[in-house]
Amino acid sequence: MPKDMPKALAKSKASNEPYRKVKITMWDDQKFRALSPLQPSGQALFIYLLTSPFTNIIPGLFKAGRAAMAEELGWELDAFDLALGEAISLGMVQVDTQARVFWIPNAIKHNPPTSVNVIKSWVRAFELLPDCDLKYQAFEALKAATHNASKALGLAFDKAFALATPLPKDKPKVLARPFQIAVNSKQILKDQTPHIAGACENGPSPGESSPQELNDDFWTDDPTVKFMMATTWQPSPDFKRRAAVWGNILDGPDPGYTPQELASFTTYWEAEGKAFHQVQWEQKFSRHLASQHNGSPPGARPKRQRQGAFEPSGNYGDKPPEFN
């Protein structure tokens, strides 16, 4: 082969797609830390979750605290939670905030075990993780992935984890704890956030799972909870600032909308009967307001104004023209 010919790209055994190796020590490298830092965004956080020093030998399954990771990245906790909410709403990441366990479901698909010894090394790492439902949900996914990889690896997995103490089936279920975001004192309790009241008065729409019951323990921006729109819904107290972060600049005084605009939005979506996360509802409302304030025709998408910071990505469902 001529010397000037490029070498073939490395391909993963899982999907035969090109890949690159990244050392987790990169985040602690002095020169890397001297570079301009990552700005809060869903994409930046997902890359960090895949490669951060908090990860361990088990692909996609590790223990870490949100505040600790936000500090490592140099982000405010509310910015970290907004980015994390994106990944959760798209199913890219699952989190148990009480146990501080993170699970990236697709990680094992792209990083299957290469030998029996690798599987054996998972056992101790798994035992050291805090006990929670998410841990054992990940266990079942890991088991399925190894059995799909090959019969030998599947048998090795069963044999190795048969010795694990305790086995998943022997563990009591841990009560789930809601995703809590300590943004400021205005966003803490239900009686200070009217959009919580009546959020689950209606039943789920066809094809939708039943939204979780909301109670005083749920905070404003819990991205693990979907609820259907109600006429009592209210955006967060800092809605206008959030809209600007999302690229939707709202003119006029706070809160950035009129009672008539809010009533029109809630009435329409209450009739639709769809369930979304609080952040998703606010993004829909901010896009609608930006479109109306800019005089755009119905169905036109408002121009995004990058602020040099976080702009969400992803498609959160069908958007009716009048509220796009």
N, C-alpha and C positions, 0 to 999 in steps of 0.2 A: 504494500500500500504506500503511495507517495507520502512523503513527510508532511506536505502542506494540506493533506486531507484531514478534515475534522474527525475527531473520535466519535464513536457512536454514543448517544446519550444513555446514561444508566436508566434501567427500567425496573420498576418494582415487580416483585413476584405476584403481588395481589391483583394488579390490573394491567400489567405490561405498559404502564404509562411512565413517561419520564419523571424523575424525581430528583431532589437535591437533599443532601445531608446537612443538617444544621446542629451544631453543638450548643447545648443549653448554657455552657459557660460563656457564650457570646454576650449574654446580658450583663455579665460581671466584668467583661473586658474593659480596661481603662480607656482605650481609644474609642470603643463603641459607645461608652457612656458619655464621652466628650462630644459626640455628634448631637445635632439638634434632635430633641426627643419626639417620640410619637405623640400625635394629637389624639384626643379621645375620639374613638369611632368604633363601630362594630367590627370592621375588618382588622383594625390594629389589635383590638382585644382578642379576636379569634386567633390571630397569629401568635400572640403572646401565650394564650392558653395551650396551644400546641407545642410550644418550644420553651416555656418558662422553666426556671430552676425548681419550681414547685412540682413539676411532673416527675414520674418515677418509672420503674421498669415495665409497668402495665400500661399499654397504650391507651391514652385518653382518660384514665381513672386515677385521681390523685386528691389529696387533701390540701386545701388552701383557704385562707380567709379573704373576703372581699376587700377589707380595709388594708390588709397587708399587701395585696397585689396592687391596689390603687396607689399605695405609697411607693411601691417599687417602680411603678410607671410614672409617678409624679403627677397623678390625676386627682382631681377632687372626687370624693366618694359618689356624689350624685351623678357626675359625668361617667364614672365607671359603671354605675348601675344602669344608666340609660343605654350604654353600649352593650352591657350584659343582657338587658331586656330585649334588645334586638335579636341576639343569638338565641335566647330562650324561646322567643316567639316564633322563630323559624325552625325550631327543633334541632338546632346545631349543637346546643349545649344543654345539659340538665344539671340542676344544682340542688343540694340540700343545705340550706344556710345554717341550720342548727348544727348538723354534723360537720359542716364545712367540706363536703364532698362534691367534687366536680366530675362530670362524666361527659365525654365527647363521643357520641355513639359511633360515628364513622371512623374514628381513629383506628380501631382494630381491623377494619376492612382494608385500610391502606398500610397497616403495619402488622401483618400476621406473624405468629411465632415461626422462627426458622429452624428450631430444633427442640428436642425434648427437654434439654437443659434450660432453655428459655422459659418453658412452661413451668418447670420446677421452681425457677426463681420468682415466679409470680405469686406463689403460695404465701411466702412470708410477707411480701409487700401487701397482699390482700388482707392477711390477718391483722396487720397494723393499722388498717383504715378504720375509722369510727364506724360502728354498727348503725345502719340505717337501711331503709327500703331501697334507696337508690344504689347502695353498694351491691345488694343482691340482685337487683335488676341488671346491673352491669355484669354480674357473675354469669347470668343466663346468656347474655349477649356474647360474652367471651367464650363460653362453652360452645355455643352454636357456631361461632366463627372458627374455632379450632377443629370442630368436627367437619365443617365444610372444607377446611384446608386439606385435610387428609385423614384417613382412618387411623393411621399410626399416631398422629398428633392428638386426635380426639380421644383415643384410648389413654394416651399419656396424660391428658388433662384430667380425665376421670380418676385415674390412679393417683395423681399428685394431690388433687383436691379432696380425695377421699380421706386423706390424713389430716386435712386442715381442721383446726379446732377454733370455734365450733363450726359445724357445717351450717350453711345458710338455712336449711329447714329447721334447725334447732334453735334459731334465734327468734326472740320475741320481736314483734313489729314495733317500730318506734313511731310515735305520733309525729306527723309532719309539722314543720314550723313555717309560717309564711315568710316570704322574702321581705325583709325590712330595710327601708332606706331612711337613714337619719339625715334628712336634708336640712331642715330647720324646724323650729318650734311650731310654725304655722301648718306643717304638714304631718302632724303626728297622729292625732286622734280622729275617730270617725265623726264626732260632733263638730269638728272644725273642717270637715271635708264633705259637703252635702252630696257630692256625687256618689258616695258610698250608700247613702240611704235610698232604699227602693231599687237598688241596682239589680237585684235578683227577684223582683216581684213576679215577673212573667216566667213561664216555663221555657225550656230550651227549644230552639227551632229544629225542624227535622234535620237530621244529620249532625247536629251539634251535641257534644257531651254536656251533661248538666254542669253549669258553672258552680264553683265552690261557694258554700255559704259564707257570706262576709260577716265579720264580727269585729269587736273592738280591737282585736289583736292584729288586724290587717291594716297596713299602712297605705298611704295614698297610692304609691306607684308600684304595687306588688305585680311584677311582670309574670308571675305564675298563675294569676287569677284572671279569667275572662268573665265578663258580665255583659248583659244586654242593656241597651240604652233605655233610660227612663227620663221623663220630663224633669225629674229632680236633679239630674246629673249636672255637675259643675266642673269646669277645668281646674287645674291646680292653681294655687294663688300666684305662682310665678309663670303663668301660661304665656304671657307676652314675651318674656325672656326666652322661654323654651322655643317658641315659634321662631324667634330670630336665630337661635342656634340651629334650627332645622332649615334655615334659609327662607322662611316666610316672614317678611318684615311687615308688622301690623302698625299702621299709622294711628295717631290719636292717643288719647290718655289711656291709662290702665282701666280695665283689664285687657283692652285691645278689641273688644266686641261690644255690641249692644244687647240688651235683653231680648230684642226682637230677633236678632241674628241667632242667638243661642236657642231660643224657643223654636225657630224654624228648623234648625239642625236636629235638635233632640226629638221633635215631633216626627220628622221624616224617618229617622233611624229607629225610633221606638216601634214604628209600624213595620219596619223591615224584619225585626226580631232576630238580628244577628248579634253574636257575642264577640267582643274584642277586649284586648287589654286596655288599661287606662291610657298608657302612652300612645297606643294606636288610635284611640278615640281622639286624643288631643291632636295628633298629627293630621287626622282627617279634617278636624275642625279648623286647624290652622291653614291647611291648604285651601279649604273652602273660603275662608275669610280673605286670604291673600288674593285669590282669584276674583272675589267680589270687589275688594278694595281697589284692585288694579284695573277694574273695568273690563276684564277678560270675558269673552263670550262663554256661555255654558259649555262645559266639556273641555275647555282649554286648561292646560296644566300651567300653574304659575311658574315664572322663571325662578330658578334656584339661585340664591346669592350666597356664594361660599364665604364663610367668615373666618377661614383659616383654622377651623376647629372641626366639630363633629357634625356630620350630615348623615342621617340614617340611610340605609339601603334596604332593598327587599320589597317584595310585593305582598301586601297584607290583605289581599282579597279584592273582589270586584268593587269598583268605585262608581256609583251612579253619577251621571254627568253633572247634575246640579251640586254635587258635593265632592267633586274630584279635586 
